[in-house]
Amino acid sequence: MKIIKSLEKYRLENRISQESLAKKLGVAFSTVNRWLNGKTKPNKIQKYHIEKLLKKGLKND
């Protein structure tokens, strides 16, 4: 899933933990962990917030 790869790239480039990323997105650490490990996928609302975070991150570059 492309959005998850982008999210992981954002996380690594900005040197933030999965826990910090979870707080930014308003979800539990375990949720982010499951996305990044391919066990689950974000729902529509979560995808919206991920896209919003990624766009905001690109503006800061």
C-alpha positions as semicolon CSV with decimal commas, in nm:
position;residue;x (nm);y (nm);z (nm)
1;M;0,000;0,000;0,000
2;K;0,158;0,324;-0,120
3;I;0,029;0,543;0,162
4;I;0,192;0,320;0,425
5;K;0,526;0,329;0,242
6;S;0,500;0,710;0,231
7;L;0,415;0,719;0,600
8;E;0,715;0,503;0,689
9;K;0,941;0,723;0,473
10;Y;0,805;1,034;0,647
11;R;0,867;0,874;0,986
12;L;1,225;0,778;0,904
13;E;1,315;1,107;0,737
14;N;1,180;1,305;1,031
15;R;1,336;1,068;1,286
16;I;1,017;1,016;1,483
17;S;0,915;0,702;1,665
18;Q;0,608;0,498;1,586
19;E;0,470;0,617;1,919
20;S;0,514;0,985;1,825
21;L;0,361;0,920;1,486
22;A;0,063;0,754;1,651
23;K;0,011;1,061;1,872
24;K;0,024;1,292;1,568
25;L;-0,241;1,080;1,396
26;G;-0,455;1,031;1,705
27;V;-0,429;0,653;1,707
28;A;-0,268;0,395;1,933
29;F;0,096;0,292;1,889
30;S;-0,019;-0,063;1,817
31;T;-0,233;0,064;1,528
32;V;0,065;0,231;1,358
33;N;0,277;-0,076;1,428
34;R;0,022;-0,305;1,261
35;W;0,002;-0,076;0,956
36;L;0,378;-0,068;0,913
37;N;0,405;-0,445;0,958
38;G;0,129;-0,508;0,703
39;K;-0,111;-0,673;0,948
40;T;-0,388;-0,416;0,901
41;K;-0,472;-0,121;0,678
42;P;-0,593;0,225;0,775
43;N;-0,963;0,297;0,733
44;K;-1,095;0,595;0,532
45;I;-1,076;0,843;0,819
46;Q;-0,726;0,729;0,912
47;K;-0,614;0,755;0,548
48;Y;-0,746;1,110;0,535
49;H;-0,541;1,208;0,841
50;I;-0,231;1,031;0,711
51;E;-0,258;1,218;0,379
52;K;-0,309;1,545;0,565
53;L;0,003;1,481;0,776
54;L;0,210;1,386;0,472
55;K;0,103;1,700;0,281
56;K;0,183;1,916;0,584
57;G;0,523;1,747;0,607
58;L;0,600;1,814;0,242
59;K;0,519;2,185;0,286
60;N;0,779;2,206;0,562
61;D;1,058;2,067;0,338
